[in-house]
Amino acid sequence: MTRGQFRFGVVAAPQTTAENITGNWQQQARRTEELGYSSVLMPDGMQLPAPMPTLAFAAAATTALRVGTFVLASPLRRPALTAWEAHSMSVLTGGRFEFGIGTGHPENVRQAVEVIGMPETTTAQRLAEVERSIDRLRELDADRHTPVLMAVSGRKALAVAAAKADIVTLAIGPLGSRADMERLADELRSAAGPRASSLELLLNVFVIGHNVPAWMQQFLGADAATLIARDSLTMLRGSAQEMADELQRRRDAFGTSYVAVNAVFIEQFAPVIELLAGH
């Protein structure tokens, strides 16, 4: 298995209740860069500011920090518009943009399309829109190559990612097993064929330590005790060295060299980055 060098991202969004939203957001981006993270990744949801302009502010406040969507829901935007905005972000950030896209959570998408007046679509149609968005971005990029990040679980989405993505996060759910992750990673590499060695696998870690914030527990549908009992890959525990060792075991088993942590734990996780930098 090809072992990529570790790099680390933060999944974050501005605090919309803050008085100085843009100032706080740019300060957070600068701190992310100072701590050695390579990227800030922003979720897509109508309860949040629009990802593209928000990420542009983060990029403008930093020098090397990459910014990315994690991930855009394809049913909320027409593919041509999505690609146009993604290409624009790539140009305006000097190539520091990672274009994350997926089909979206069905329930969240259903509510959002009603608000914005988009038609409801099937899973197959949503995946086709992901493909069209990527293809159109490639056309607009020409000699430029904007990295494409896809979140996948089903085999059809996995096949698209194997053919078209640069970065892939395997969505096995908070209670998915190591065997589930290993199986999907093997299927992805098999489907990718000659492209397998160039794929970067992203591991999304929600919880650092033993404490799970109430809002995160509700989102995950599991408390700390359940996550520990099920050996959840969404959690890392122990000392900085123990967490670093565990991430290396996961990279050896699954190929996950790109690790994203929730912004709640940005300071707590920083010592792990120091241990793994350059490895």
Residue pairs with C-beta under 8 A, 6 or more apart in sequence:
1 189
1 252
1 255
2 196
2 197
2 255
3 251
3 252
3 255
3 257
4 200
4 201
4 251
4 255
4 257
4 258
5 257
5 278
5 279
6 247
6 251
6 257
6 258
6 259
6 276
6 277
6 279
7 38
7 39
7 257
7 258
7 259
8 36
8 37
8 38
8 39
8 258
8 259
8 260
8 261
8 269
8 273
8 276
9 37
9 38
9 39
9 40
9 41
9 66
9 68
9 202
9 258
9 259
9 260
9 261
10 32
10 37
10 39
10 40
10 41
10 260
10 261
10 262
10 263
10 266
11 41
11 42
11 43
11 70
11 204
11 260
11 261
11 262
11 263
12 28
12 32
12 40
12 41
12 42
12 262
12 263
12 266
13 42
13 43
13 48
13 49
13 54
13 263
14 21
14 22
14 24
14 25
14 28
14 48
14 49
14 54
15 21
15 24
15 25
16 47
16 48
16 49
18 24
21 49
22 57
25 54
25 57
25 58
26 57
26 58
26 60
26 61
27 61
28 40
28 58
28 263
29 40
29 57
29 58
29 59
29 61
29 62
29 65
30 61
30 62
31 266
32 40
32 62
32 65
32 266
33 62
33 63
33 64
33 65
35 266
35 267
35 270
35 273
36 270
36 273
36 274
36 277
37 65
37 266
37 273
38 65
38 66
39 65
39 66
39 67
39 68
39 98
39 260
40 55
40 58
40 65
40 66
40 67
40 68
41 67
41 68
41 69
41 70
41 98
41 100
41 260
42 48
42 51
42 54
42 55
42 67
42 68
42 69
42 70
43 51
43 70
43 71
44 51
44 69
44 70
44 71
44 72
44 73
44 76
44 104
45 108
45 112
46 112
46 115
46 116
48 54
51 69
51 72
52 69
52 85
52 86
52 88
52 89
55 67
55 68
55 69
55 89
55 97
56 67
56 89
56 92
56 93
58 65
58 67
59 65
59 67
59 92
59 93
59 96
59 97
64 96
65 96
66 96
66 97
66 98
67 89
67 93
67 96
67 97
67 98
68 97
68 98
68 99
68 100
68 147
68 149
69 98
69 99
69 100
69 101
69 149
70 100
70 149
70 151
70 260
71 100
71 101
71 102
71 149
71 150
71 151
72 82
72 99
72 100
72 101
72 102
73 102
73 103
73 104
73 105
73 108
73 109
73 112
74 82
74 101
74 102
74 103
74 104
74 126
74 127
74 129
74 130
74 133
75 103
75 104
75 109
75 112
75 113
75 118
75 120
75 121
75 126
75 129
76 104
76 109
76 112
76 113
76 116
76 118
77 85
77 133
79 129
79 132
79 133
79 136
80 132
80 136
82 101
82 133
82 136
82 137
83 133
83 134
83 136
83 137
83 139
83 140
84 136
84 140
86 97
86 99
86 133
86 137
86 146
87 137
87 140
87 141
87 144
87 146
89 97
89 99
89 146
90 97
90 99
90 141
90 144
90 146
91 144
95 144
95 146
97 146
97 147
98 146
98 147
98 148
98 149
98 167
99 134
99 137
99 146
99 147
99 148
99 149
100 148
100 149
100 150
100 151
100 167
101 130
101 133
101 134
101 148
101 149
101 150
102 130
102 150
102 151
102 152
102 157
103 109
103 123
103 126
103 127
103 130
103 157
104 112
104 126
106 123
109 126
110 120
112 118
113 119
113 120
113 121
121 129
123 154
124 156
127 156
127 157
127 160
130 150
130 157
130 160
131 160
131 164
134 148
134 164
134 165
135 164
137 146
137 148
147 166
147 167
148 164
148 165
148 166
148 167
149 165
149 166
149 167
149 168
149 169
149 202
150 157
150 160
150 161
150 164
150 165
150 167
150 168
150 169
151 168
151 169
151 171
152 158
152 160
152 161
152 168
152 169
152 170
152 171
152 188
153 170
153 171
153 172
153 173
153 184
155 187
158 184
158 187
158 188
158 191
159 191
161 168
161 188
162 188
162 191
162 192
162 193
162 195
162 196
162 199
163 191
163 192
163 195
165 199
166 198
166 199
166 200
167 199
167 200
167 201
167 202
167 258
168 188
168 199
168 200
168 201
168 202
169 201
169 202
169 203
169 204
169 260
170 181
170 184
170 185
170 188
170 201
170 254
172 180
172 181
172 184
172 233
174 206
174 220
174 221
174 222
174 227
174 232
174 234
175 222
175 226
175 227
175 230
175 232
176 232
176 233
177 230
177 231
178 231
178 233
178 253
178 254
181 233
181 253
181 254
182 253
182 254
185 201
185 254
185 255
185 256
188 196
188 199
188 201
189 196
189 199
189 255
190 196
192 199
199 255
200 257
200 258
201 254
201 255
201 256
201 257
201 258
202 256
202 258
202 259
202 260
203 233
203 247
203 250
203 254
203 256
203 258
203 259
203 260
204 234
204 260
205 233
205 234
205 235
205 236
205 259
205 260
205 261
205 262
206 212
206 216
206 220
206 234
206 235
206 261
206 262
207 216
207 224
207 227
207 232
207 234
207 235
207 236
207 262
207 265
208 235
208 236
208 237
208 243
208 261
208 262
208 265
208 268
208 269
209 236
209 237
209 265
209 268
210 224
210 228
210 237
211 224
212 220
212 223
212 224
212 227
213 264
216 262
216 264
217 223
217 224
220 227
220 234
222 230
222 232
224 235
226 232
227 234
227 235
228 235
228 237
233 250
236 243
236 246
236 247
236 269
236 272
237 243
238 246
240 271
240 272
240 274
240 275
241 275
243 269
243 272
244 272
244 275
244 276
247 256
247 259
247 272
247 276
248 276
248 279
250 256
251 257
261 269
